[in-house]
Amino acid sequence: MLTPHKLYPNTPITSRDQLVGFLAAGARPEADWGIGAEMEKLVLDARTGEAARFSRIEALLAALAKTGDWQELCEGSRLIGLKGQHSSVTLEPGGQLELSGQLCADLFCNCSDFSRHIVHAIDACAKLDLVMVGLGTQPFSRLEEIEWTPKARYGIMGPYMLKTGDMGQRMMKQSAGLQVNFDFSDESDCMRKMHLSQALAPLLYGLFANSPLLDGQPSGFLSTRGEIWSRTDPDRTGLLPFLDKHDAGFADYVEYALDVPMYFIVRNGQYLDLTQQRFPFRAFLDAGYAGHQATMTDWDMHLSTLFPEVRLRPHIEVRCADSLPPHLVLTVAALLKGLMYDEAAFQSAWEYCRPDSREETALACRQAWRLGLKAPWKGGTLQDLARTCLELARNGLDRQQARQGQERSESCFLDGLDRQVADGVTLAEQLLQKWQGSRQDKLKALIEHSGFFDFTSAQVTGKCAEAQLGSAD
């Protein structure tokens, strides 16, 4: 389904109805629902564990460009990404490598898409003496030691981050996450899924906490990335306030987005900096800027610069999880698909997760960043909630298999979580137990914990990946 800005890329905005319509255009009938995953990976020097210099990441992109039907994306003379027919490979500000996979009907498709990318990336990294790791924060390199990816937008965003919080540039250059995208049928379905997604934020932080390090030391957090995001920019991060309302709708998201200050607009291929003063989209819509009037493309770009825990753009994006090791990269998508796309699982999950207030959810998130699955939750712990939601999601995926006549259930993509949930020990705690000895000892432990250093079915997604290996060769 084409969204309004793709149909009419320079259409001026003359009514707020257009902004609501942009979000409404994301609706799909249930038969067409898909699942998408965006996976950021840190790229490190394989010998030192330091963040790779941009020139080496650029060489990695050039090597990947030769492996498939990729269009090279450049800014000036620098290679900054790749675009394929259904997927893309892009760079975050600190050189984090992100695969934005295609929107798939099922997780087996997601797995195949991921596998095709990662097998080539691992090979290219080995030849360049690099290693990719699924970790939520840079383990060794300090902020000032990490090069900026040479994108014009980061030249605007970076300085602005210094005005909005004390960790904005750390978010940009030192963090890596995993995002899941999914569909809705109409406004009501969208809002209830956003309600549940936001209510699940503490669980997602606790269950997938995988960033206990910063600047070469334990940070005191299991999800340092969560803490970093909370200190980035209160205008555009955190929990959505309007979801406190039971009757929230598209118009509420529009009103929220209109009040967020803008970073920039693009005219004739040039970024125009709007950060010198607080300039919300509402002001741009009402009065324009330097003779430029707001268009639907501007609106789409502005929505992409909002970073709440759950985002609408116009599909639903859940953004809580840290970057994960290869064998767990699809567990977040499996958990959410099991809960969101099965009515019985959804209703049960909402009853278990429904917060009494946004403040309750915010407190639970803060506790999850430090305590992981041991964080308190409604008279128990997040481990108790994880057990419940894992069972609900597994049953939900099994029922989806039966309804859709699939040969296999996608519930196998949850298998990697069973022991973690049973033991209540996060990935972050597992890494900290091994974080000792010399620098080389720590680097070895880090790569064993989260490195994409080999490619086996067990390392990607266990038994679920076996059928995908042939298509990845």
N, C-alpha and C positions, 0 to 999 in steps of 0.2 A: 504494500500500500504506500503510495507516495504521499509525503507530508506536504503541507502548503508551500513551504519555502522551496521545495524541489520542483513543484509545478510552476511556481511564479517566483523565481529567486530574488527579484528586485522589487517585489510588490510592496508599495508603501503601506504602512499600518494606519488605517483611518478609524478603526474601531477596536475596542477591547474584545469584541466578539471574535475577531481574527485570532487573537492570542489564545482564547479558550478553544477555538476551533482547531488550532494547531495541536493541542493536547488531545482533543477528542478524536482527531484523525488517527491516533495510535490504536484505536479499538480494533479488535479482530474477532471473528467468530471462533468459538472454542475449538472447532476442528482445525483451525489454522494457527493455534497457539504454538509458540516455539520457546526455546531456551537458549540464551547466549552467555558466553563467559569471556571476560577480559582479564588476562593474566599478566601481571608485571613481574619481571625477574631482574634481580640485581646481576650486573656483569662485572666480575672481579678479575684482577690479575691472578692467574692460577698459582703463581709462586709466592705472592705476598699477601693476597687477600684484599688488597687495596682496590678501591673503585677504579675501573678501567678508564684510561684517558679517552677523550672523544675520538681522536684519530683512530684508535683501535676498534672502537664500537662502529665507527664509520666503515672500517674495513670488514667488520662482521656483516654489516648490512649489504655491502657490495658482494660478499661471498654468497649470502642468502639470495640475492637478486639473480644469481646464475642458476639457482636450483629449481626455479619454477616460473610460472607466468606472472611475474611481478612487474608493476610499473614503479620506477624509482621516483621518490618524492624528494625534491631538493629545495633549499632556500639559498639563493645565491649559488655559490659553487659547492655547497656542502650537502652531502646525502644525509637526510634526516628521517627517512622512513620508506616503507614499501606498501603498495596497494595491490591487492589481488582481486579476483572476481567476486569473492565473498568475504575475504578476510583482509586484515591489514597488520603490518608490523610498524609500530611507532615508538618514539623515544620520549620518555619523561624528562624533566629538566636536568636531572643528574645522570642521564644516560641509562636509566632503567629501561629494559626492553619489554615492550608490551605487545602481546598478541591479542588482537580483537577478533575473535573467531566469528564464524557465520552464525546467524540465528538458525538453530536446528530444531527439527521436530522431536528429537530424542537425544539422550546423552551419548548413545553409541556414535551418532554423527559428530557430536562435540569432541568425543574422544579421537575419532579418526582425523578430524580437522587439526586438533592439537598435535597428534602424533606426527602428521606430515610435516608440521613446522618444526617440532622439537628435534626430530632425528637429524635434520639438516643443520639446525642451529648447534647441536652438540658437536657434530663433525667439524663445522666451521670454527667453533670455539677452540677445539683441541688443536687445530692447525695454527691458531693465533695465540696460543698459550693463555687462553681465557677460560673462565668457568662461570656458568650461570647458577645462581642459587635462589631457592624459594624461601626468602626470609623477609620479614617486614621492615627491617631497618639495616642500613649499612653497618657491618660488624666492626670495621676497623677505621675507615677513613673519616676524618673530621670534615665538618661543613666546608671550611675554606680550602680543603684539599681536593674537593670534587669539582671538576670542570662543569660549566654550564653547557647544555646542549644549545647550539647556536640557532635558536628560533627567535624571531622578532618578538613574539608574544611573551617569551620569558624575560626579555629585556624590560618589559613593562611590568609584568607580574612580580618579578623578583624584588625590585625596590619597593613596590607597594606593600609587599608582605612585611617589610620592616616597620610599617606604620600600624599594622592591624593585630599583631601578637608577637610573642617572643620566639615562636618556633615555626613561622611560616616558611622560611627558607629551608629549614630542616625537613618540613613536609615535602617541599619540592625536590630536594636533592638527596635526602637520606632515607626516604620511606618507599615502600612498595606494597601494593595491595592486590586483592582479587575481587572482581566485581561480577555480579550475576544480573542478567537482564531477562525479564519475562513479560508476558502479555496480559491483557485484560479484555473483557468483552464490551464493557460500557463504563460510564462514569461511576456508577455505584460499585461495580466490581473492582474498578481501579482503586477507589478510595478504601475499600475494605482490605484490599491487599496491601496498600500502603500503611494502613493502621497496623496490620499484623507484622509487616516487615519492620516497622519502627519498634514495635513491642519486642521483637526478636533480637534487637541490637545487642543487649547484654549477653544473651546466649552466644551469638555469633562472635562477639569479642572474646568471651571466655573459652569457648570450644576451639576457636582457631587462633588463639594467642600464640604468636611465633615471632616475637621481636623483643627479646629480653636484653639486647645489647645496644650501646650507643657509644661512639668514640672509643671503641676497643674495650669497654668495661660493661659489666652488668649495670643496668640503669635503675634497678629497683622496681621495674614494671615487667610484667609478662607480655603485655602488648604496649610497648613504648610507642608504637605507631598510633594507637588510640589516644594516648596522652598528647602526642605531637599535634594531631588533628584538633584536639580541644583547645590548643593554644595557637591556632593559625589565624582565624578570622571569624569572630562571632557573627558577622553579618551573613555569612554564607555557609557555615558548617554547623554540625550538631543535629539536634532533633527539630522537626518541623512543628512550630507552635500551633498552627491551625488544625493539626490532627488531634488536638484536644477536643475538637467539636465532633460529635457523632454524625452530623450532617454535612461534613466538609465535602467540597466538590472542586472541579477544575478551576472555577473562579477564585477559590481561596489560594490555590497554588499560583495563579497568575498574580494576585495581589501581593503575595509573598515575594515573588520574583521581581515585581515592579519596584520594590523598595530596596533591592540589593544594589549597591554601587557597581558601576560598570568598570571593566578594565579598559576596553578599547572597542573600536569599530574598524572595519577594513574597507578602504576605498581605493580603487585602482591598484589593488595588490599591496597597498601600504597600510600598516597598522597605525591608527591615530590614537594616541594616549589620552585616556579620559580620567586618569587617576590623580591628577594634580589637585583636584577638589573632590569632595564627596558628590558623585553625580549618579543618582539612581536611574534605572531605566525609565521610571515614571517621568522624570524631568526631561529625558531625551525624547520620550514619546510626546510630551506636551509642547516642547519648545524647540526640539532639534538641537544640533550642535554644529557650530561653525558653518551653517548653511546646509548641513546634511540632515535629512529626515529619516526617521526610523523605518526599516524594512523588515520583512519576515526573516530574512537571512540574519539581520542583526539580533532578532529575538532568539533564533535558534542558537547563535553563538553565545548569547548571554546566558541561556539556559545551561550551556556546557560549562560555564564558569561558576555554577552553584555547586557546592559540595556537601550537602546534608547527608545523613546516614542513608536515607532513601530518597532517590531523585526521580523526577518525571521528565522524559525528554524525547519523544512522548511515551516510549516504553518505560516500564518501572525498572529502576536500577538500585540494587542493594550493594552497599559499599563498605561494609563493616570488617570484612575478613582480612587478616594479614596475608601476604604472599606465602604460599605453601610449598612443601616438597612435592616432587613429581607424583608420588603415589596418592596424594590427597587433593590434587588440583581440581578435581571434579566433585569432591564431596560436598562443597558448599552448594553447588548447583543442584546436586541430587537431593540434599536436605530441603532446599527451598521448593524444588519442583514437586517433591512428595507432599509437602504441606500446602502449597498454593494451588495446585491443579487437581486436587481431589477434595470434594466437598466435605466428606466426613472427617478427613484429616485436618482440613482448614478449621472447621467448627471446633474440634477438640483442642487444637493448638491455640485458638483464640481464647478459649475458656481457661487454659492453663497460663497463658502469657498476658492476658489483658491487664494493663497496669491501672492502678488507681489514679495516677497522675503522671504528667510528663516528668515531674521532679523525681518520682520513684524510678522511672526508666533511666534518667540521667545519673542518679546515684548508683544504680545497678551497673551501668556502664563503667563508671569510675572505679567501682570495686572490682569489676571483671578485669580491667587493665592491670591491676596489682595482684589479684588473687586467682585469676583464671576460673576454673570450675569449682574452686572452693569458696567463691564469692557467695554471700547470703542471698537467698531468693525465697520470699514468701514462706518463711518458717522452715525452709530447707536450704539447699544450695543450688547453684547452677548445674552441678552434676546431676541432681535429681531431675531438673528440667531437661537436661540433655538426654537422659535415659528415656524420658517420656516422648520427647520430640523425635528422637531417632526411631523409636518404635512406630510412632504415628507416620513419619515420612516413609519408612520401609513399607508399611501396610498401604499407604497412599500410592506408592509407585507400583506395588503389586496389583492393586485394583486398576490402575491406569493400564497396565499390561493386559489385563483381562478385557477391559472395555475396548481397547484399541487393537486387540488381536495380535500383539507383539509376540515374537518367538521367545524372547527372554525379558525378564523384568529388569528395569534399571536400578532396582534396589541393591544390586551387587556393587554399585558405585559407592554405597555407604559402608562397605565392609571394613575399609581402613579405619573407621571411627570406633569400631566396637571395643577394642582393647583400651583405647584412650578414654572413652566414656566410662567403661567399667572401673578403670584404675583411678580416674579423676586427675590424671597427670597430663598437663598440656605439653605441646611440642616445646614451648619455651622452657619449661622446667626440665624436660629431657635434655635440652641443649646445655642448660646451666650445669647439670650434673657432670657433663663432660668438659666443661670450660675450665681447664686447668693445664698446668705445665707451660712449656715454651710457646712462643708465637706459632711455631710450626705445628706443635701439638694441637693448639686451638684451631688453626686453619684446617688441619686434617679432620678434627671432630666436626667442624662446621660443614665441610664438604660431604662428609658421611651423613650428616643430619639432613641437609637440604640441597645438596648439589645435584645438578643435572649433568652427571659425569659419565653416565652409561645409559643404555636404553634397553630395558627388558620389560616384559609384560608386567612383572610384579612391581617394577618401579613406577609405572604409569598408573594403572588402575586395576591391578590384580587380574583376576580371571576375565573381567569385562574387557580388557584390552586385547586379549589373545586373538580375537577375530579381526582386530583392527591392524595388526602388525603387517599383514600382507599389503594393505593399501598404503602403509607408511613408507614402504621400501622404495 
